[in-house]
Amino acid sequence: MKKESVDIRENPWFRFLAVVLVAAALLAAAFAQAPPKAQPAPAHPLPPQAQQPALEQRMTPEQARALLASVDTVLNFDSGATLLPIRHPVKRQLADREQVQRYIEDNVKSDADAQRLKKAQAVLKKFGMLPRDFDLESFLIELMREQVAGYYDPKTKTVNLLDWLPPEQQLPVLAHELTHALQDQSVGLEKWIKAGASDKTAEREVEADEELAARHAVIEGQAMAVMIDYLLAPTGASVANSPMITKAIEQGMMAGADSPVFNRAPLYIKRVLLFPYSYGLDFERELLVSGGKQRAFQGVLQQPPLSTRQVMEPATYLAGEKLPPLPLPDFKKLLGSEWEKYDVGSVGEFDVSALVEQFAGAEQAKKIYPEWRGGYYYAAKRKDAPGQPLGLVFVTRWATPAAAHDFAVLYYNTIPDKRYRITASLQADPPMWGTTEGAVSLAERGDMVIAIESLDPDLHEKIRAAVLEMRK
């Protein structure tokens, strides 16, 4: 996430992964606390010393030397599993708890990242995806402290291991993180993840949001596949040839039974944190089965998926599907001088699945999200009243008018009580309500659904007409 625009990393649906990618990296690494076993089992909780810093014991010098030396062995395993070449040795170091916590806080609390988190909170709360009193920054710091494990830092090109966990428990973590090192050596991770960020047309901003999310799923899905292959290596099984075992391990890793901070997270945060690992792993397995290691690793790094839809439905990636973008009208001109842009970005297939699950349950989400064919939001704030509610335009396109109707009915039901307190019914067709946060309207137009929220009533029809005109 210069023309009136925002960094692509400012899409609230995936923004905090870009702001603190280490959060997800630490979370994934924590999944791998169990050493390799002959039979797959859910990951064990962190050992008592990791949960109670006062009681933890540091590694002995001999253990530290052995763990650091194992980097080269595991790197060779990862290179064989991925066919990604080792272009140079990977730097490695042991970090104590204080160093790791400082790294976490520095990532979250830098000025630019703090501003992105502030915007993320505001827009996600507007959609009803976060409670109004939720403090995202504090939660992320607490979550990362709970989930702390080894991580690869692409800025310093260093894999960081922990000096308070037994070496054998860190080896699967190492297999995961060294996959990132190989990816970095092949494509330059930071540059690769942000590809497309320099093109600042409105449509490209929306597309780039989805590409960012899809690329996160590729890098974490690859690392998960290698980590599971490392765990299964003694048995001769692998992600490619053992789908049931892989799914059992994945489900055990994602359960979060011993993660109290993660377990109390809002549903959206749980889903967005796990998306790159769960859907990314499933995506990689499909590529391994259909095209082998070359296609699943170097191939997809060279030709990454374009959207969360392609990750969630790998057949669309394999078929080369490319949905036409939804063009955006000139919102600055439409809204006039009283309003200024706050944020803009995509609402992709994953975003829709999370929103539907939030308000209607997982089964309904599975029925609705495959029908998604495009979406974006535009958030604005009043120049002279920064404390007033954000204005929001939310547009989605669907496979058929019937699918658009199904989503419209569901979204309609989120407006009264769940997201707004209704004060008046302003019109019937399309429905418009007066709320404590301004006028809210919802319209179905063929295969499109257009929601306009907390903007002046006289702007609603004008904005709808402009959105539909761009669709022609």
N, C-alpha and C positions, 0 to 999 in steps of 0.2 A: 501497500500500500502502500510564461506559462499560462495556458488556457485555464479558465475557471474549472478546476478539477481537484481531485484528491489522489494521493498515493494509492495504488491498487491495494496495498496492504490495509487500507482503512475500511474495507468491507467488513461490517460487524460480524457477519456470519463466520468468517475465518480470521478476523483481524488479530485476535490475541494469539493465534498460532504463529502468525508472522512476527508479532511483537516479541513473543517469548517462545520461540520454537523449542528452546531448551525445556520448557514445561512438558511438552509432549514427549520429547526425547527422554527426559527423566522418568516420566510415567511408563513409557514402553520398556525402558531398561529395568524398571522395578518388576515388570511382569516375569523377568527371567531369573528370579532369585534362586530357583531350584536348580541343583546340578543335574547333569544328564542322568536319565534312568532308563532301564530296559523297557519299562512300560510307561506310557504317557500319563501324567497326572497334573492337576491344577498346580500353578505356581505356589510355593510355600510363602507364608507371610515373612516379612523381614524378621531376622532373629531378634531376640529380646534386646541385645546390646545396641541394635540399630534403632529400636524404638525408644530406648532409655539412654540418652547420651551419657549420663553420669556413670553408667555401669559399663560402657563399651570399652573394649580393649583394642589397642592399636596393633597392627601387624608387627611381627618380628622382622628384623632386617633380612633374614633369610627368606621369609614369606614375600616380602616386598620385592626382592631381587627376582624370585621365581615368577611372580605375577608380571612384572615388567618384561621379563624375558619371554613370557608366553605370548606377548603381542605379535611377535613375528610368526610363531606357529599358527595362531588363529588367523592372522592375516593371510597366510598361505592357504588355509582351509577356505576362507571366504573367497579368495581369488579363484580357486578351483570350482566353488559352488556357483559363482556368478560369471566366470570367464572375463571378469574385469581385470586388466593387468595391474600389477604392482609397479608403479612408475618410480617410486622412491620410498624409503622407509618412513614409517609413521612415528612422529614424536609421541612420547608417552610420559606421564607423570602421575604421582600419587597426590591426591588432594585430601586435606582434612575437612571436617565438617564446617569449620568457620570459613574456609576458602570457598567451598561450594555455596554456602548460604550468601556470601558476599557476591558471588557470580550471579546467583538468582536475583538478588535485589538490584544489582546494577542493571540487569537486563530489563527488569520491570519498571524501574523508577527513573530511567533516563528521560530527559525532557520530551523528546519526540515520542517515545513509546508511551509515556504517561498521557500525552494528548490523544494518541490513538485509542488507548484504553478508555479515556473519558468519552470519546465519541462512540466507541463500541457499546458502552453501558447505556447511553442515551437512546440509541436506535434500537437496541435489543429490548430495552424496557418498553419502548413504544410499540413494538410488535408483541409484547406480552411474553417474551422468551426469558426474561429475567425479572425477579421481583423488584418492585420500585425502590426498596430500601437495600438492595444488594450492592456490596462493595466488591467489584470485580478484582481490583488490584490487590486488596488484602487477601482475598480468597486464593488468588493464584499463587501468591507467595507462600501461604499456608499449605496449599496443595503440593507445591514443589518440594517444600521441606519434608512433607510426609513421604513423597515418592522418590526421594533423592537416590540416584544410582549413577553409575558411570555414564559419561557422555563425551561425544566428539565435538570439538569446537572448530568450525571451519575457518574462523578468523585466525586462529593461531596454528591450525593444522595439527592439533594435539588431541590425543585420546586421554581423558582424565579418569583415573580409577580411584577408588575410595580406600583410605588407609584404615578404615574401621570395620570392613567386612572381610570374612575369610576368602582367600583367593579363589577357591573352587566355586564359590557362589557367584563370582564375577565373570567367570569364563563365558557363559551364555550372553551376558551383557556385552562382553567384549566382541563376541561374534556379531551382535547387532550393530554396535557402534563402529566397528572396523569396516562394515559394509558401507557406512556413510563416508569413511575415509577413502575407500576405493571409488565411490561415486564422485567424490570431490576431485580425486586425481583424474578421473575421466572427463568430467564436464564442468568442474568448478561449481560447487553446490549453490553458493549464494547468487551468483550470476544466473545460473540455470533456473533456479526457483523464481527469480524476478523477471524472467524473459518477457518482453512485451510491455514492461512498465514505462518505457520511454515514449510510447505512442499514446497521446493524451486525448484523442477524440472520445466523446462520451460513450459511443458504442464499444470502442476498444477497452475503455475502463471496465465496462460491464463484463465483456468477454474475458479480460485478464483476471478478474476476480475468480472466475470459474477455473481458469487455467492454473492459477496459484493453488487452489484447493486440490485440483487433480494431481498436480506435481508433488504436493506434499504426500498424497496417497501413494504415489509411485515410490518415492524414496523410503517411506516407512514400510510399505508393503514388501519391498525388496529386502529390507533389513529384517523384517519379521520372518520372511521365508527362509533366509539364511540362518537365523537364530534357531528356528525349529529344525532345520536340517542338521544343525550342529547338535542339538539335543537328541535327535533320532539316529545320528550317525552310528552309534554302537549297535543298533538293531538292524541296520540295512534299509530302514524305511526312509522316506523323504516326503516333502510336501507334494511333489509331483505324482508319486506312486501310491500314496496312502491318504486319500481324502478324509476318511472317517477319523483316523488318528489325528490328522492335522486339525480337523474341526473340533475334536475333543480338547486338544491342547489350547486352541484359540479360545474356546468357551471358558475353559478354566482360567486362562490369563485375563479375560475380560470381566470376570465375575466381580472383582473388587471386594471380596468378602472381608479382607483384612485391611481395608483402606477407608477408615471412618470419614476423613475429610472428603475424599472423592465421593463416597456414598451419600453425603448430604448435599452434594452439588445439585443445582437446578438441572432438570432433564436435558436442556439444550447443551449445557457445558459438558455433561457426560457424553452426549452423542458427538459433539464436535471434537472432543479430545480423542475419542476412540475411532472416529471415522477413518483416519489415515491408516490405522493399524488393522482394523477388522475388514473394512471394504478393500483397503489396499492389499492385504494378504490374499483375499479371495480373487481380486483382479490379477495378481501375479500368478496365482495357481492356474487360472485359466490360460494365461499366456504360456506358462511352462508346459501345460498339457498340449496346447495347440501348436506351439512353435519352438519348444525347447529353451535352453538357457540363453542362447543368443538373442532370441526375440524378447524373452522376459526381462533381460537385464540391459545389455548395451542397446538392443533394438528399441526398447521403449524409452530409454534415455535420449536416443536420437529422434524419436517420433512419439512424444508423450501424448497422453489423452488430453482432450480439449475442455473437458467438463466433468463435474461430479456424476453426471448421467453416464458418461462413458466408463467411469470407474465402477459405479453401482451396477451397470448393465454391460459387462465386457463385450457382449455380442455387438453392441453399437460401435465400440472402438474397432473391433476386428472387421466390421463391415465398412469402416471409414465414414460413418455418419458425421455430417457437419450441419447442424441446424443454423438457419439464417438468423442473424442477430435481430433483436427488436430495436428499431431505431428510436431515439429519444428526441422529443421536441425541444425547442429552446425554452427551458423552464425559467431561465433568468428573465427573459422577455415576458413570458406568461405571468409570472408572479409580480413583476413590477418592482419599483424601487424600495418598497417596504420590507421585502424579504431578501435574504441572501442564502446561498447554498451552504448547508451544513455537512452533507455527505451524499454519496451516490455509489451504487454498486449493484452487483447481481443478486438475484434470488434464484438459486439453481435447484436441481432435483433433490440434492441432499437437504437444502434449506427448507424446501416444501415438505419433505418427509419429516423433518424435525418439528416444523410448525404443526403439521396435521397430528403427529403423535402427541404433541403437547396438549392439544385441545380435543382430540377424538380417539386417541389410542393407537397402538402399534398396528393392529390389524387393518384399521381404516387407512393408515399411512401407506401400508403395502399395496392397497388397492388404488390409491390416488396418485402416488408420486410417479409411477411409470408413464402416466399420461402427460406429464409436464413437457412443454416444448420451448420454454423461454420465460424470463422474468427479470425485473429490476425494481429498485426503489430509488426515490429521490427525496431526501430530507432537507427541509429549509427552516430557518429561524428568522424571527423578526429582528431587524437591525436595531430598532429602538427599544426592544423589550427582550433582552437575551434570556431572561428567566421564564418566559412564557413557553407553553408546550411546543414541541417541534411540529411543524407541518410535514405531512408525509403523502407521497404519491407512490402507490404500490401496484405494479402492472404484471400480470402473468398471462402467458399464452398456453393453450392446451391442444391435445391431439384432435379433439372433436368438440363441438358445442356442448354435447352431453357431458363430457369430462369437465369443461369449464363450468357448467351448471353445478355439478357435484362439488367442485371446490368453492364456488360462490356460496352455496348453501352452508357449507362448513364454516367459511370465513364470516358469513353473516352472523352465525351463532356465537362467534367470539366477541362480537362488538358489544351487545348489551351485557352488563354485569361482569363478564370475564375481563374486559379490557377498558370499558368506559362506563360511567354512570350517566344514563340517558336523562335529559331534562325536557325534551320535546321531540315530537315527530314533525319534521319540517316539510317532507313531501313523500309521496308513495312510490313514484316510478321515475327514475330509480330511487330506492329508499334513501332518505337523508335524515339524520338525527341531529338534534342539538344535544351536546354533551357538556360536561364540566370542563372539557378540553377543546371546545369548539365544534364546528360542524363536521360530521362524518358521513360519507356516502359510499355506496357500493353498487357497481353496475356490471351486468353481463352484456357483452356485445359479440355475438358469434362465438369464436373460440377464445375470446379474451375476457379477463376479469380485471376491473379497474377500481381500486379502493383509493379514496382521497380522504385524508384525516387531518383535522385541526387546522384547516385552511378556511379562509373566509368563504361563506356560502356562494357569493357571486363568482368565485373562481372555479367552482367544481365543474360546471358544464363546459366552460371555456377550456379547461385542462383536458377533460374527456375528449372533446372534439379534436383537440390538437394531437392527442395520443393516437386516436383512430385515424386521423389524416396521415400520420407518419406510417401507419400500418399498410396503407393502400399500395 
